Amino acid sequence: MVPGSPDILKYNNWILFSWGGWSIGILLVLLLGGLQESLGIHTGGNFIIGVGMGAGVGLFQWFLLRRFLHHGYEWFLFSIIGFGLGFLLFDISRNFITSTTTLNIFLSTATGAVLSSWMQYHYLLNDYKPKAKNWIYYSVIAWMLALLLTEALFKLLQVFRNEIPRYTSVIFAFLSILLGGLLLGLITGKCILSLFQNRKEEGYPQEPGT
């Protein structure tokens, strides 16, 4: 099959890779946090979350999109930059504004999703306009709902943590984290597939830029 064909990108693959990127992102956050602590650095905690999650999700999505987009590696870079900056802004602002950790995470995630998806739209999805702008909306909604789902499940776990065995709590917490990645893939996949399908139906060349 010709590289760049919309038929290569499958919805199930996008969901799976988004879930994988989300999971790897969480692992990267833990690894970076451990490295930071070992180096005695006690600032930039939110920044690490942004870089880790942006890198994980961006990298895995790039694995699929690299056949479709020229300079597709920039998808990965924009994801890191967008979420890194989004979380860094709130690392800085919390020195001047008092707010809860949960609110900071939600605002940081929303900002990171807007920045990263806008750069991906503006610099990489030009061949898929006019509908490409939908990527920004889908991406922000997906990230916020994925975070909301994870947060809600953790709150539910806290309510019943004294009534269920410890190992069950650990399993439930692990599944709660993974479900966020699945939801992210389900929502963003609808948009990405519609862009390539729209391109095919309207007679665009299969190779971007040709």
JOFEN-V472388 format. One record per residue. RES is the residue in one letter. PHI is phi in whole degrees, -180 to 180 (* if undefined). Layout:
BEGIN
RES/PHI  RES/PHI
END
This chain:
BEGIN
M/*  V/-69  P/-57  G/98  S/-71  P/-60  D/-70  I/-72  L/-82  K/-107  Y/-59  N/-63  N/-65  W/-62  I/-62  L/-63  F/-72  S/-65  W/-63  G/-63  G/-65  W/-60  S/-66  I/-66  G/-59  I/-64  L/-64  L/-64  V/-61  L/-65  L/-67  L/-66  G/-64  G/-65  L/-65  Q/-61  E/-66  S/-67  L/-89  G/76  I/-93  H/-118  T/-128  G/80  G/-61  N/-68  F/-58  I/-64  I/-62  G/-63  V/-65  G/-63  M/-70  G/-62  A/-67  G/-63  V/-68  G/-62  L/-65  F/-70  Q/-67  W/-64  F/-54  L/-86  L/-84  R/-63  R/-83  F/-107  L/-121  H/-66  H/56  G/-60  Y/-60  E/-66  W/-58  F/-64  L/-64  F/-64  S/-66  I/-66  I/-62  G/-61  F/-75  G/-62  L/-66  G/-58  F/-79  L/-65  L/-57  F/-85  D/-65  I/-76  S/-68  R/-69  N/-75  F/-120  I/-122  T/-91  S/-154  T/-78  T/-62  T/-61  L/-64  N/-59  I/-63  F/-65  L/-67  S/-64  T/-64  A/-62  T/-64  G/-63  A/-65  V/-65  L/-64  S/-68  S/-69  W/-66  M/-64  Q/-63  Y/-66  H/-69  Y/-103  L/-120  L/-106  N/-61  D/-70  Y/-111  K/-69  P/-88  K/-79  A/-62  K/-62  N/-61  W/-58  I/-62  Y/-65  Y/-63  S/-64  V/-64  I/-62  A/-63  W/-65  M/-69  L/-69  A/-63  L/-68  L/-63  L/-62  T/-61  E/-64  A/-64  L/-67  F/-69  K/-63  L/-63  L/-63  Q/-64  V/-66  F/-108  R/-64  N/-85  E/-110  I/-126  P/-60  R/-61  Y/-65  T/-68  S/-63  V/-64  I/-63  F/-64  A/-64  F/-63  L/-66  S/-61  I/-65  L/-68  L/-63  G/-61  G/-67  L/-64  L/-65  L/-58  G/-68  L/-60  I/-78  T/-68  G/-62  K/-58  C/-72  I/-60  L/-66  S/-66  L/-66  F/-70  Q/-67  N/-63  R/-63  K/-68  E/-67  E/-92  G/83  Y/-72  P/-65  Q/-70  E/-89  P/-55  G/86  T/-102
END
